[in-house]
Amino acid sequence: MENLAELELCRRLYKLHFQLLLLFQAYCKVLSRVDAMKTEAEVTNMSEELTLLESCLKVAELGGDVQEDVCMSNVHSDTETAIQSLIETLRGRDFSAALTQVKVFRSLWPNDIFGNETDDAVQTLLHIYFRHQTLGQTGCLAVVGPSGDLSQASSRLMELNLQIREALSQAQSCQPPMVSTGL
């Protein structure tokens, strides 16, 4: 009876070993494809552009020269023309006006693409700008945020990757003995 339990344990360990090996191979394929995508010309990284836009918007927001009661010269009939107006304002580098516009548009279309009063206006503008710039395109990415958080996440992922590699190489070097089951 004890031999059958040991035999079953060996079978299961052997299956587990191959499942881990397949998992590691799939993980390596994913990493190589991500690396290949990163070097292809079809991938557009807008992180730098959006980070610069974010810093300009935050400076304008902190500057306090955002006019809350600005009168819009042309009333927009729908959200698409309002978005176009916002994009033109951002391209004209009038960041204070863009912040004011998004707040006015929130009152006209609450809980739409412009968000609501509790949403961060800068993040809303970044989202709208990215969406507009990448409309109809595939392969666009943007990572915006504190660089410290990204480096910490990257180093943790790298540590995890190394631990998985080491565990799998140890598992490969300690292959279970071949047991013939007679099945």
C-alpha positions as CSV (number, residue, x, y, z in Angstrom):
1,M,0.0,0.0,0.0
2,E,2.8,2.3,0.9
3,N,4.5,1.6,-2.5
4,L,1.3,2.6,-4.3
5,A,1.2,5.9,-2.4
6,E,4.9,6.6,-3.3
7,L,4.2,5.7,-6.9
8,E,1.2,8.0,-7.1
9,L,3.3,10.8,-5.5
10,C,6.0,10.3,-8.1
11,R,3.5,10.4,-10.9
12,R,2.0,13.6,-9.7
13,L,5.5,15.2,-9.1
14,Y,6.5,14.2,-12.6
15,K,3.3,15.8,-14.1
16,L,3.9,18.9,-12.0
17,H,7.4,19.2,-13.2
18,F,6.3,19.2,-16.9
19,Q,3.5,21.6,-16.2
20,L,5.9,24.0,-14.6
21,L,8.3,23.5,-17.6
22,L,5.4,24.3,-20.0
23,L,4.4,27.3,-17.9
24,F,8.0,28.6,-18.0
25,Q,8.2,28.1,-21.7
26,A,5.0,30.0,-22.2
27,Y,6.3,32.8,-20.0
28,C,9.5,33.0,-22.0
29,K,7.4,33.2,-25.2
30,V,5.4,36.1,-23.8
31,L,8.5,37.9,-22.7
32,S,10.1,37.5,-26.2
33,R,7.0,38.7,-27.9
34,V,6.7,41.7,-25.7
35,D,10.4,42.4,-26.4
36,A,9.8,42.0,-30.1
37,M,6.8,44.3,-30.0
38,K,8.8,46.9,-28.2
39,T,11.3,47.1,-31.0
40,E,8.8,47.0,-33.9
41,A,8.0,50.3,-35.6
42,E,4.3,49.7,-35.3
43,V,4.3,50.3,-31.5
44,T,3.9,54.0,-30.6
45,N,5.0,55.0,-27.1
46,M,3.2,58.2,-26.1
47,S,4.4,58.1,-22.5
48,E,6.9,61.0,-22.9
49,E,4.4,63.2,-24.7
50,L,1.7,62.6,-22.1
51,T,4.0,63.0,-19.2
52,L,5.1,66.4,-20.6
53,L,1.4,67.4,-21.1
54,E,0.6,66.3,-17.6
55,S,3.3,68.4,-16.1
56,C,2.2,71.5,-18.1
57,L,-1.4,70.9,-17.0
58,K,-0.4,70.6,-13.4
59,V,1.6,73.8,-13.6
60,A,-1.4,75.6,-15.1
61,E,-3.7,74.1,-12.4
62,L,-1.4,75.2,-9.6
63,G,-0.9,78.6,-11.2
64,G,-4.4,79.4,-10.1
65,D,-5.1,81.4,-13.3
66,V,-7.9,79.0,-14.3
67,Q,-11.0,81.0,-14.8
68,E,-13.9,79.2,-13.3
69,D,-16.6,81.5,-14.8
70,V,-15.3,81.8,-18.3
71,C,-17.9,82.4,-20.9
72,M,-17.5,80.0,-23.9
73,S,-17.6,82.0,-27.1
74,N,-19.1,79.2,-29.1
75,V,-21.5,76.9,-27.3
76,H,-20.9,73.3,-28.3
77,S,-23.9,71.2,-29.4
78,D,-22.4,67.8,-28.8
79,T,-19.5,66.1,-27.0
80,E,-17.5,65.5,-30.2
81,T,-17.3,69.2,-31.1
82,A,-16.4,69.9,-27.4
83,I,-13.6,67.3,-27.6
84,Q,-12.3,68.9,-30.8
85,S,-12.3,72.3,-29.1
86,L,-10.4,70.8,-26.1
87,I,-7.8,69.2,-28.5
88,E,-7.3,72.5,-30.3
89,T,-6.9,74.3,-27.0
90,L,-4.3,71.7,-25.9
91,R,-2.4,71.9,-29.2
92,G,-2.4,75.7,-28.8
93,R,-0.7,75.2,-25.4
94,D,-3.4,77.1,-23.5
95,F,-3.6,74.7,-20.6
96,S,-5.5,77.0,-18.3
97,A,-8.3,77.3,-20.9
98,A,-8.3,73.5,-21.4
99,L,-8.8,73.0,-17.6
100,T,-11.6,75.6,-17.6
101,Q,-13.2,74.0,-20.7
102,V,-13.3,70.5,-19.2
103,K,-15.0,71.9,-16.1
104,V,-17.6,73.7,-18.2
105,F,-18.2,70.6,-20.3
106,R,-18.7,68.6,-17.1
107,S,-21.6,70.8,-16.2
108,L,-23.1,70.5,-19.7
109,W,-22.6,66.7,-19.9
110,P,-22.2,65.3,-16.4
111,N,-20.8,61.7,-16.1
112,D,-19.9,61.6,-19.8
113,I,-16.3,61.5,-21.2
114,F,-15.5,64.7,-19.3
115,G,-16.2,62.9,-15.9
116,N,-17.8,64.6,-12.9
117,E,-16.7,67.2,-10.5
118,T,-14.8,64.8,-8.2
119,D,-12.6,63.5,-11.1
120,D,-9.2,65.0,-11.6
121,A,-9.4,67.4,-14.5
122,V,-5.7,66.8,-15.5
123,Q,-6.3,63.0,-15.8
124,T,-9.5,63.5,-17.7
125,L,-7.6,65.7,-20.2
126,L,-4.8,63.2,-20.6
127,H,-7.4,60.5,-21.2
128,I,-9.2,62.5,-23.9
129,Y,-6.0,63.6,-25.5
130,F,-4.6,60.0,-25.7
131,R,-7.9,58.7,-27.0
132,H,-8.1,61.4,-29.7
133,Q,-4.4,60.9,-30.8
134,T,-4.7,57.1,-31.0
135,L,-8.2,56.9,-32.6
136,G,-8.2,54.2,-35.2
137,Q,-4.7,53.1,-34.4
138,T,-3.4,49.9,-32.8
139,G,-0.2,49.5,-30.9
140,C,-0.2,52.7,-28.9
141,L,0.8,52.7,-25.3
142,A,1.3,55.3,-22.6
143,V,2.5,54.9,-19.1
144,V,2.1,58.1,-17.0
145,G,2.7,58.4,-13.4
146,P,5.4,58.8,-10.8
147,S,8.6,57.3,-12.1
148,G,9.5,56.0,-8.7
149,D,6.5,53.7,-8.6
150,L,7.4,52.3,-12.1
151,S,11.0,51.5,-11.2
152,Q,9.9,49.8,-8.0
153,A,7.3,47.7,-9.8
154,S,9.9,46.9,-12.5
155,S,12.5,45.7,-10.0
156,R,9.9,43.6,-8.2
157,L,8.9,41.9,-11.4
158,M,12.5,41.3,-12.3
159,E,13.1,39.7,-8.8
160,L,10.1,37.5,-9.3
161,N,11.3,36.5,-12.8
162,L,14.7,35.5,-11.4
163,Q,13.1,33.5,-8.6
164,I,10.9,31.6,-11.0
165,R,13.9,30.9,-13.3
166,E,15.9,29.7,-10.4
167,A,13.1,27.5,-9.1
168,L,12.5,26.0,-12.5
169,S,16.2,25.3,-13.2
170,Q,16.4,23.6,-9.8
171,A,13.3,21.6,-10.6
172,Q,14.9,20.6,-14.0
173,S,18.1,19.5,-12.4
174,C,16.3,17.3,-9.8
175,Q,14.2,15.3,-12.2
176,P,12.3,12.4,-10.5
177,P,13.5,8.9,-11.3
178,M,11.8,7.2,-14.2
179,V,9.2,4.8,-12.7
180,S,7.6,2.2,-14.8
181,T,4.1,1.7,-13.8
182,G,3.2,-1.1,-16.1
183,L,0.2,0.9,-17.3
